[in-house]
Amino acid sequence: MQLSKFTDYGLRVLMQVMVSAPDRVSVHTIAKTYAISEHHVAKVASHLARGGFILSGRGRAGGLVLAREPQDISIGDAVRYLSGDVPVVECFKADNCDCRALAQCGLRGPLYEAQQAFYSVLDRYTLDDVVARRDLMKELLDFA
């Protein structure tokens, strides 16, 4: 499986928002930290807010904060949400597949199993797990 840039950016946003806590972090700061367009970060942040992962505020007291505790945010859930749970191959949604070999294809099962294994591993980790050393991450991101 390959993560889209949108999903990658979403995970980076979650990590930086967590590391910034209890302070709010701005879209501008995240964009600057990762050298990503503010427009892209804003789209990702908006999507994460709609999904209940972060809270977003405007104005003087604005910025982004986690909507839940980091130990309650599964990396698997975040990736599924950010990627739209897109299947590895189109034939997983048989009603939207025009493959002539679909009825006898033996590849579909192993690919489905691999996708489930991918998410099963990600489901074992939380945001808290992937940023175990907040202090070091904050230093690396250079916004301490």
Contacts in CASP RR format, 6 or more apart in sequence:
PFRMAT RR
TARGET T0000
AUTHOR 0000-0000-0000
METHOD contacts of the structure
MODEL  1
MQLSKFTDYGLRVLMQVMVSAPDRVSVHTIAKTYAISEHHVAKVASHLAR
GGFILSGRGRAGGLVLAREPQDISIGDAVRYLSGDVPVVECFKADNCDCR
ALAQCGLRGPLYEAQQAFYSVLDRYTLDDVVARRDLMKELLDFA
1 88 0 8 1.000
1 114 0 8 1.000
1 115 0 8 1.000
1 118 0 8 1.000
3 11 0 8 1.000
3 79 0 8 1.000
3 83 0 8 1.000
4 82 0 8 1.000
4 83 0 8 1.000
5 40 0 8 1.000
6 40 0 8 1.000
6 43 0 8 1.000
6 44 0 8 1.000
6 47 0 8 1.000
6 82 0 8 1.000
6 83 0 8 1.000
7 79 0 8 1.000
7 82 0 8 1.000
7 83 0 8 1.000
9 34 0 8 1.000
9 36 0 8 1.000
9 40 0 8 1.000
9 41 0 8 1.000
9 44 0 8 1.000
10 44 0 8 1.000
10 47 0 8 1.000
10 48 0 8 1.000
10 78 0 8 1.000
10 82 0 8 1.000
11 75 0 8 1.000
11 78 0 8 1.000
11 79 0 8 1.000
11 82 0 8 1.000
12 30 0 8 1.000
12 34 0 8 1.000
12 36 0 8 1.000
13 30 0 8 1.000
13 41 0 8 1.000
13 44 0 8 1.000
13 45 0 8 1.000
13 48 0 8 1.000
13 54 0 8 1.000
13 64 0 8 1.000
14 48 0 8 1.000
14 53 0 8 1.000
14 54 0 8 1.000
14 66 0 8 1.000
14 73 0 8 1.000
14 78 0 8 1.000
14 127 0 8 1.000
15 127 0 8 1.000
15 130 0 8 1.000
15 131 0 8 1.000
15 137 0 8 1.000
16 25 0 8 1.000
16 29 0 8 1.000
16 30 0 8 1.000
16 33 0 8 1.000
16 34 0 8 1.000
16 141 0 8 1.000
17 25 0 8 1.000
17 30 0 8 1.000
17 54 0 8 1.000
17 64 0 8 1.000
17 65 0 8 1.000
17 66 0 8 1.000
18 66 0 8 1.000
18 70 0 8 1.000
18 127 0 8 1.000
18 128 0 8 1.000
18 131 0 8 1.000
18 134 0 8 1.000
19 131 0 8 1.000
19 134 0 8 1.000
19 137 0 8 1.000
19 138 0 8 1.000
19 141 0 8 1.000
20 64 0 8 1.000
20 65 0 8 1.000
20 138 0 8 1.000
20 143 0 8 1.000
21 65 0 8 1.000
21 66 0 8 1.000
22 65 0 8 1.000
24 57 0 8 1.000
24 61 0 8 1.000
24 62 0 8 1.000
24 63 0 8 1.000
24 64 0 8 1.000
24 65 0 8 1.000
25 63 0 8 1.000
25 64 0 8 1.000
25 65 0 8 1.000
25 143 0 8 1.000
26 62 0 8 1.000
26 63 0 8 1.000
26 64 0 8 1.000
27 38 0 8 1.000
27 41 0 8 1.000
27 42 0 8 1.000
27 45 0 8 1.000
27 63 0 8 1.000
27 64 0 8 1.000
28 38 0 8 1.000
29 143 0 8 1.000
30 36 0 8 1.000
30 41 0 8 1.000
30 45 0 8 1.000
30 64 0 8 1.000
31 37 0 8 1.000
31 38 0 8 1.000
31 40 0 8 1.000
31 41 0 8 1.000
33 141 0 8 1.000
33 142 0 8 1.000
33 143 0 8 1.000
34 41 0 8 1.000
44 82 0 8 1.000
45 54 0 8 1.000
45 56 0 8 1.000
45 64 0 8 1.000
46 56 0 8 1.000
47 81 0 8 1.000
47 82 0 8 1.000
48 54 0 8 1.000
48 82 0 8 1.000
49 55 0 8 1.000
49 56 0 8 1.000
49 64 0 8 1.000
49 67 0 8 1.000
51 81 0 8 1.000
52 67 0 8 1.000
52 68 0 8 1.000
53 66 0 8 1.000
53 67 0 8 1.000
53 68 0 8 1.000
53 73 0 8 1.000
53 78 0 8 1.000
53 81 0 8 1.000
54 64 0 8 1.000
54 65 0 8 1.000
54 66 0 8 1.000
54 67 0 8 1.000
55 64 0 8 1.000
55 65 0 8 1.000
55 66 0 8 1.000
55 67 0 8 1.000
56 62 0 8 1.000
56 63 0 8 1.000
56 64 0 8 1.000
57 63 0 8 1.000
57 64 0 8 1.000
66 73 0 8 1.000
66 127 0 8 1.000
69 128 0 8 1.000
70 126 0 8 1.000
70 127 0 8 1.000
70 128 0 8 1.000
70 131 0 8 1.000
71 126 0 8 1.000
71 127 0 8 1.000
71 128 0 8 1.000
72 126 0 8 1.000
73 126 0 8 1.000
73 127 0 8 1.000
73 128 0 8 1.000
74 122 0 8 1.000
74 123 0 8 1.000
74 125 0 8 1.000
74 126 0 8 1.000
75 122 0 8 1.000
75 123 0 8 1.000
75 125 0 8 1.000
75 126 0 8 1.000
75 127 0 8 1.000
75 129 0 8 1.000
75 130 0 8 1.000
76 119 0 8 1.000
76 122 0 8 1.000
76 123 0 8 1.000
76 125 0 8 1.000
77 123 0 8 1.000
78 127 0 8 1.000
79 119 0 8 1.000
79 122 0 8 1.000
80 119 0 8 1.000
87 93 0 8 1.000
87 115 0 8 1.000
88 111 0 8 1.000
88 112 0 8 1.000
88 114 0 8 1.000
88 115 0 8 1.000
89 107 0 8 1.000
89 108 0 8 1.000
89 111 0 8 1.000
90 96 0 8 1.000
90 97 0 8 1.000
90 99 0 8 1.000
91 97 0 8 1.000
91 99 0 8 1.000
91 102 0 8 1.000
91 105 0 8 1.000
91 108 0 8 1.000
92 108 0 8 1.000
92 111 0 8 1.000
92 112 0 8 1.000
92 115 0 8 1.000
94 102 0 8 1.000
99 105 0 8 1.000
102 108 0 8 1.000
131 137 0 8 1.000
138 144 0 8 1.000
END
